[in-house]
Structure formats: C-alpha cells, structure tokens
C-alpha cells in the first residue's frame, strides 16, 4: 500500500463538494471506473450521473477509480500496490463489480492498463468466480462494443435510468450462484449484452455468423429514458480540478432532432427529449448556490424550446451562462444577449460542410446566407471571436468544396474585421477542422474514411488558402488519432488482442507485430446488405439509415 497515493486521494476528496449521499456499507460494492484521468472523468456529466444513480440505491455502494496520472503510475510501480478506489482507497479488485463508463473509443486503449494495475485478467474468459464482475456502459459502447467485448462480462446498451433497476435486482440477490449462471440471468435483462453468450465468425473483414446462446436474445434493444418529468441530470460532485471546474452543469435535453447524416449523437440518443423548463430552472437555482456559471448540456442546446428565456433567467438571477456551440439557424436574441452579459468573447458555430453541396449531402439544412446572418448576429453584439467547426474528407468532397470553404471563411473574416475596426479591438476567426470518421448507427456508417495522405494534402491546401487572411487561424485534429478512432468505431472482436498488446508495447509496434490490416475496417466501403459488427444492437432505425444513405448519394 502506498501512503503517497492514499494522501493524494484524500486531498482530492477534500477538494470536492459532493451532493451524493456518502455510504460506507452496502450489500453490493461497485467501483465505477472512468478509463482516463480524473480531470477528464469529473468533467463528464454522464459519469457523475451514473455514480449518483448507483448510490441512490440503499443496498449499493459506488466508489470511483480512474487512470492514474504519470506521478501516480510511478508510485504504483514503486510500491507494488494495486489500483485503489478514490473514496476508501480500497483495491479495485476487491469490489463485487468493476463498472467502466466509456464515452470515447480512444479510451478503449486504457482498459488493459487499468486491468493490469488492478490485478484483474484482461479477458473475461480468464476470470474466475472470485474475481469482480466487469461491466461497462457509455456512448462509445452504445455505438459498437465489439472491439472490447472479450474484456467485458456484460455491457449496458442504452441509458442508465431505465436499465439499472432491473439489472440491480439481479445483481443484488443474496443467493450465491456461479458466474456463468449470473451472466445468464443478466442476459435476460432488457438492454444488457453478455458477449460470452454469442458466437461470432468472420469472412475476411465481414461478419459471417452471429449466434446467441442460452438466455441471450438474438438482438439487444437499446434502452432510452422515457421520463420527461424527473429533475434533469446535473452536477453531483463539484471540484476545481476539472475542465469545467467553475461551472454547474445542467442537462436540458437528450438527442438531437436534426438528423445530420454523419453525427452519431443525433441517432443513438433518439428520440429527442427536452427537460421540463420549470424543473430545469429549479436545478439552475440550486446550481447558482454552488457556482456562478451554469453550463447548459445537450447535443442540441440551441433547439431547446425557450433556451433564450432560460439563459436570461440565469443572468437575471446573478449567474452566467455557458454553451458548447450554437445552432446557426436558431440563434435566439435573448440567448446571444445572455452570452454577451455572461462575458463571452468567443462563440462556436458549426457549418460542418464548407460548400452548399456538402451541407446538403450531410443534411445540415443551412445555407451560406444563414451562416453569415448568424455571424452578423454575434458580431452585432460585440462578440468578435468566432470558432467555426468544419469537416473535411466527407464522401464525394472535391477541391472545389475546399475552395468554397476558404471563400466562406473570408466572408466571415471581413465581417469580423469591419466590426473590430469600428469597436477598436481585435477579433479572430478560428477554424476547427476535423476529418470525417464513419460512425455506427449513422447513414454514413457504410462509407470509408479517406486516406490519411489525401487528408494531409487537403490540410495543406486549406492552410495555404487561409494564409493570406489575417486574424484567421486553423487547428486540425490529429489525423492518426482520427484514424484510430475510426478503427475502434468500426472494428470487431478481433481487435481485442491488438488493444491488449498495444497497451504493452505501443500501438504502432503492436500493429506491425500482429500484421493487422487496419484499413480493412477503416478504408472500406461496406455493402448495404453486409452484416455489421454492431448489427446485434436493435436501435429501431436501420431502414431509416439505409433510406438516408441512399438519399445522400442519389443523383
């Protein structure tokens, strides 16, 4: 046991303002693990929500654990200690359940590291009855759990609120049964996927066979919370040691009504659901007792009915309002005024497609006139720093589309420069450019990701195009990281050994050593009739996805 780590964890706890009821004893002990650093985990509202939900059950004790930072990793190695939970500093492998909350595919790579530190075999098949049951949930797994399926005993496919009651009823039964029997019972719970109860075979890159065994259903239904009346999800633990340390986060809606063809969040959280305004305002008032800034959370905050009224309510009650980005075609003046009054100097907009042809292709449903009008709305209120999100490498993209992107940025810049001169202060335009990544459960899930060399060429083309434009900067997501995300998004169970080996010797070396053709998952156009690795998840909208795919590319 390392006293340095124990002291650090106790210091972290002392810096937290927790709304969650603390317990020391319960029948079922769960360690909720976020496979990344504490700073990232505690910025994640979903992670906090599940932690609070689990602890709301009288017979469940839920603690937290995280990927240690470098200093902690050195100390763990020096002391030989097992990975400890944050709250009680108990070894993670002594809990009944280890539950991963996974929002991003890139965090799959940290799962083997956590298993090794905890002294838990990475593959579920190697774990005996005495080991903790390993489960997982989160947005990355809603899309495609197959790359890490062999690591997990069970996966929660859907939102926690409707799933936990039935699952915990199975897990908290006092009778002692074998692990295999327990998994059979879990597989009968709606929304629960038990990978070991499915036989999968492959033909090249394609799925050739998937067969359910025992109590496992042929398909697993994705669950979503139908309760619109309960209080909205909000921060339960506040700490300065996060990206949003100065904010109280309140979720105003789930899903997105827009249906952009590239966007996973717009499909896996369907149907679009808004929280009751009175309940949200009540939560805001609670939050303002803790923090002066309220962060409104949702995939489509601008689409929330009455968002301007809500933003004004926050400001009128002495607070400040924050949103991640705004929808271009529904900028409520009240919302923009509230952002200005909250001290916002920069606002993000997402045209996504650089040309009208590409915006139509992805079903963005906005035109250049609307984009410029939104910029004028913000600039007219002295918000002179604009961040614009664009995607390159979209299917059928040409150099002409990139030229239109550059021209559009030039028009936005002209407006910013004119206002900046008038107001005698500088204004900037920041382009955030991201490569297209084909995601499961979107109409573009069958498309290929563009070759990295081609994307690098396009990046240079854009950089050259905006170079003459003063006050314009461009940042781009790392292309190798984007390629890896595409691989982990579209891969299958055969990636698990590669993920494990990558944690041991590094990703590049592991790919070379195991001679894995990663392009077969990333760069391949998939026929519509082919079985996909994630097709066992019943989200109820396959026909719609096929229809939208065909509409996008019909001549």
Secondary structure, DSSP 8 states (H G I E B T S, - for coil): --HHHHHHHHHHHHT-EE-S---S--SEEEEEEESS-HHHHTT-HHHHHHHHHHHTSTTEEEEEEE---HHHHHHHHHHT---B-TTT--BGGGSSEEEEE---GGGHHHHHHHHHHHT--SSGGG--TTS-EEEEESHHHHH--GGGGGG-SEEE-B-HHHHHHHHHHHHT--S---HHHHHHHHHTSTTEE-GGGEEEEEETTEEEEEEE-TT--SSEE-B-----SS---B-SEE-SSSTTTTEEEEE-EES-SS--TT-SHHHHT-S-EE--HHHHHHHHHHHHTT-SEEEEE-TTGGGSTTHHHHHHHHHHTT-EEE-S-B-TT---HHHHHHHHHTT--EEEEEEESSSHHHHHHTT----HHHHHHHHHHHHTTT--EEEEEEEES-TT--HHHHHHHHHHHHHHHHHHHHHHHHHTS---EEEEEEE----TTSTTTTS----HHHHHHHHHHHHHHHTTSTTEEEEE--HHHHHHHHHHHH--GGGHHHHHHHHHH-HHHHHHHHT--THHHHS----TTS--TTTTEE-S-HHHHHHHHHHHH--
